[in-house]
Every structure is written in structure tokens, then in C-alpha cells.
């Protein structure tokens, strides 16, 4: 029962983060995803002894539970990288406009690294999971990585 509540809360945090991401609220999105990450670790710590015991009596159920947590954790990690990549991409535009100090190339590179990390984290989950959210996040990561990679040439007139 507690595990089901925990999994539902994690799903809520992921959904909240995605909704904030859709409207450009990166800080709120990052806060939600980090809250989900924190809660996930707390739940895993709390149920770890039960997982160990359950492996002897109901191994199929404990494997399924562990797999569900792994999918959620990878989704959270990938989402965090995606959000950080988007933040860096926005910062690159701010440096171009003069709104922020720094070199846009640095932000483009950091964005590309974060998008690549997001894509690498989310791709295996997207294949295993039937959750359309994960597939959409993976595609977004890939498209944004391509964008972050190509924009410096465009900005520099290459």
C-alpha cells in the first residue's frame, strides 16, 4: 500500500514537472523533478529490507517492483538532464542578447552535454516502457541536442 502511494506520488511529481516544462517554467519543473528524486530515494531506503526479504518469498513481485522504481528513477534523472539542458540553451540566447554575461558557446556546449545525457538515460527506458511521456522526452532530448549542436554555427554565421 505504501509503495503504491509512493509510486503514485512519483508519477505526480513527474507529471507536474512535465506540465511546468511545457509552459517554460524551468525552475518549477526542476524543483518538482528534484522533489521526486528525493522522495524516490526515501521510498527505496524504506522498502529495501522488504525487497531483500521478498526476494526469497515472492521474487517475481520484488523484481517487478524494483523494475518499476528503476524506470521511474531513470525517467527522473533523464528529465533533470533535459531541464538543465533547456536552461543552458535559454542562457545561451540570453548571452547573445546581452541579457546575461558569458559566452554563448559555453552554454550551447553545456546544453548539448545535458541533452545527450538525457537522451542516453531515457532511451533504454523508452524502449522498455510503454509510457508515451518517456518516448516524448527522449525525442525532445534528441531534437534539442541537435539544436544545441547546430546553433553555434548559425549564430557565428558559419
MARDOSE-611835 format. One record per residue (C-alpha): residue number from 0; chain; x negated, y negated, z negated. Coordinates in steps of 0.001 Angstrom, whole numbers, plus 500000, padded with zeros to 6 digits. Layout:
BEGIN
NUM; A; X; Y; Z $
...
This chain:
BEGIN
0; A; 500000; 500000; 500000 $
1; A; 497261; 497552; 499002 $
2; A; 495295; 498466; 502118 $
3; A; 498324; 497799; 504332 $
4; A; 498781; 494396; 502718 $
5; A; 495079; 493687; 503236 $
6; A; 495206; 494705; 506901 $
7; A; 498303; 492544; 507425 $
8; A; 496574; 489588; 505779 $
9; A; 493529; 490061; 508003 $
10; A; 495774; 490132; 511059 $
11; A; 497438; 486949; 509812 $
12; A; 494027; 485255; 509455 $
13; A; 493027; 486326; 512967 $
14; A; 496343; 485079; 514399 $
15; A; 496056; 481797; 512504 $
16; A; 492533; 481335; 513788 $
17; A; 493614; 482036; 517365 $
18; A; 496535; 479627; 517160 $
19; A; 494227; 476894; 515880 $
20; A; 491731; 477724; 518605 $
21; A; 494420; 477379; 521287 $
22; A; 495142; 473800; 520233 $
23; A; 491489; 472851; 519825 $
24; A; 491411; 472863; 516028 $
25; A; 487970; 474455; 515804 $
26; A; 487354; 473654; 512145 $
27; A; 490683; 475152; 511067 $
28; A; 490096; 478130; 513321 $
29; A; 486639; 478728; 511881 $
30; A; 487964; 478319; 508341 $
31; A; 490687; 480924; 508969 $
32; A; 488310; 483415; 510537 $
33; A; 485779; 482995; 507731 $
34; A; 488537; 483471; 505156 $
35; A; 489459; 486691; 506953 $
36; A; 485823; 487770; 506867 $
37; A; 485653; 487121; 503133 $
38; A; 488886; 488994; 502434 $
39; A; 487794; 491898; 504608 $
40; A; 484597; 492312; 502608 $
41; A; 486540; 492170; 499339 $
42; A; 489016; 494800; 500529 $
43; A; 486264; 497062; 501778 $
44; A; 484416; 496776; 498476 $
45; A; 487613; 497557; 496570 $
46; A; 488559; 500622; 498612 $
47; A; 485065; 502038; 499128 $
48; A; 485338; 504524; 496233 $
49; A; 488702; 505716; 497553 $
50; A; 487252; 506164; 501040 $
51; A; 484467; 508321; 499622 $
52; A; 486927; 510483; 497691 $
53; A; 489384; 510521; 500592 $
54; A; 486711; 511872; 502930 $
55; A; 486911; 515151; 501026 $
56; A; 490686; 515454; 500937 $
57; A; 492076; 513550; 503942 $
58; A; 489142; 512913; 506283 $
59; A; 491346; 512061; 509269 $
60; A; 493160; 509306; 507378 $
61; A; 489986; 507806; 505923 $
62; A; 488319; 507853; 509352 $
63; A; 491335; 506095; 510836 $
64; A; 491282; 503516; 508046 $
65; A; 487554; 502921; 508494 $
66; A; 488031; 502565; 512251 $
67; A; 490798; 500002; 511729 $
68; A; 488580; 497965; 509435 $
69; A; 485712; 498162; 511903 $
70; A; 487928; 496875; 514713 $
71; A; 489150; 494004; 512544 $
72; A; 485636; 493160; 511362 $
73; A; 484249; 493151; 514894 $
74; A; 487173; 491011; 516037 $
75; A; 486450; 488578; 513217 $
76; A; 482715; 488483; 513995 $
77; A; 483314; 488043; 517711 $
78; A; 485880; 485322; 517080 $
79; A; 483460; 483488; 514826 $
80; A; 480806; 483531; 517563 $
81; A; 483376; 482346; 520111 $
82; A; 484452; 479433; 517916 $
83; A; 480844; 478432; 517232 $
84; A; 480124; 478602; 520951 $
85; A; 483066; 476347; 521710 $
86; A; 481928; 473917; 519041 $
87; A; 478455; 473782; 520621 $
88; A; 479958; 473330; 524075 $
89; A; 482030; 470386; 522835 $
90; A; 478951; 468940; 521121 $
91; A; 477092; 469129; 524430 $
92; A; 479770; 466948; 526024 $
93; A; 479578; 464559; 523091 $
94; A; 475830; 464154; 523639 $
95; A; 476429; 463447; 527328 $
96; A; 478992; 460759; 526499 $
97; A; 476742; 459259; 523821 $
98; A; 479194; 460056; 521059 $
99; A; 476607; 462315; 519434 $
100; A; 472813; 462195; 519325 $
101; A; 470783; 465027; 520777 $
102; A; 470050; 466815; 523990 $
103; A; 472988; 468442; 525772 $
104; A; 470764; 471285; 527000 $
105; A; 470192; 472397; 523412 $
106; A; 473919; 472584; 522777 $
107; A; 474553; 474320; 526093 $
108; A; 471934; 476947; 525191 $
109; A; 473353; 477450; 521679 $
110; A; 476835; 477744; 523184 $
111; A; 475623; 480337; 525682 $
112; A; 473980; 482372; 522897 $
113; A; 477159; 482298; 520777 $
114; A; 479377; 483220; 523726 $
115; A; 477079; 486104; 524606 $
116; A; 477165; 487335; 521001 $
117; A; 480970; 487072; 521046 $
118; A; 481188; 488997; 524282 $
119; A; 478809; 491720; 523073 $
120; A; 480737; 492096; 519826 $
121; A; 484204; 492027; 521352 $
122; A; 483660; 494136; 524492 $
123; A; 483422; 497507; 522703 $
124; A; 486446; 496611; 520572 $
125; A; 488371; 495579; 523662 $
126; A; 487719; 498974; 525207 $
127; A; 488741; 500905; 522057 $
128; A; 491640; 498696; 521030 $
129; A; 494951; 498211; 522742 $
130; A; 495206; 494756; 521236 $
131; A; 495633; 492193; 524018 $
132; A; 494211; 489482; 521748 $
133; A; 490822; 491183; 521780 $
134; A; 490861; 491560; 525560 $
135; A; 491750; 487869; 525910 $
136; A; 488973; 486833; 523507 $
137; A; 486477; 488947; 525436 $
138; A; 487476; 487320; 528739 $
139; A; 487315; 483866; 527177 $
140; A; 483844; 484593; 525814 $
141; A; 482639; 485737; 529218 $
142; A; 484104; 482752; 531071 $
143; A; 482755; 480283; 528533 $
144; A; 479308; 481891; 528639 $
145; A; 479260; 481417; 532423 $
146; A; 480396; 477839; 531961 $
147; A; 477719; 477087; 529347 $
148; A; 475111; 478622; 531625 $
149; A; 476090; 476678; 534743 $
150; A; 476959; 473267; 533269 $
151; A; 473381; 472108; 532574 $
152; A; 472604; 472314; 536295 $
153; A; 475741; 470388; 537114 $
154; A; 475020; 467706; 534511 $
155; A; 471441; 467348; 535730 $
156; A; 472605; 467110; 539332 $
157; A; 470979; 470366; 540414 $
